[in-house]
Amino acid sequence: MNIEQKTHHRDTENSEAAKRNRHQKTFRPNRIQGIKESALGITSPWIKGFSKRMEETLMWLRGLAGVVLLLVSLGQASLSQSYTRDSTVDDAKRIEPVRNGEEAPDFSLEDLQGNTVTLSEARGKTATVVVFYRGYWCPFCARQLAELRSLAKGNEQIRLLAISIDDHETTKKFIEKISSDGNGSVNYTMLSDPDHKVIDKYGLHDPSYDGTKFDGIPHPAVYVIDKAGRVAWSKVESDYKVRPSNADIRAALERLN
């Protein structure tokens, strides 16, 4: 090969090499770009869909959390209202006396002989007078109970029950004190309510004495209960010095006939 041929051959090789280089430089970026575009073309809709689903899921979870919080708040409010309502009912039993026309709460208490006396035993038979007094130490109660000995006239039978928190021994001494005036012995039934359950049941609890040795004593009260077991007449005193007279009680009893 002569010099001219060698030179032409070399130029040809150089020209082809240059073309290959240009082709490679052009192909590689385009290929990479194509791969990127292809990948983006494949993944971009999936990513968008996934992101949308995640966003919807988060929104749903937020909504669910809001509902749960609302239900918890309502539940707490309901419990609070329920507790308040129950507390109010319990308090009402202690401070709101049984009213006329209501059914008299039944009870069973022991008399001085240890016998159980039940209010409803007289239902359908006779009316009952129930007297709640403060205690042996109260001079106004002593005077009232002394006067009640003359409530019945002649051979008249009146069922009268006198209730206090005093125990039996204290009540016996109180009876002796009342009878010592020479006007006769106590002719009605004295009952002991040491835990003041009946007093509370009738709404007569006097909170002024809470925390003292007289805790549980009642406001002075008299109930006339008819044969059907309903309160026909009542007198509850806020002033412990005041008591209804025998005439008031008899008038209420006569209206039952």
Secondary structure, DSSP 8 states (H G I E B T S, - for coil): --HHHHHHHHHHHHHHHHHHHHHHHHHHHHHHHHHHHHHHHHHHHHHHHHHHHHHHHHHHHHHHHHHHHHHHHHHHHHHHHHHHHHHHHHHHHHHS---TTSB----EEE-TTS-EEEGGGGTTT--EEEEE---TT-HHHHHHHHHGGGSS-TT---EEEEEES--HHHHHHHHHHHHTTSS----SEEEE-TT-HHHHHTT-B-GGGTTSTTTT-B--EEEEE-TTSBEEEEEE-SSTT----HHHHHHHHHTT-
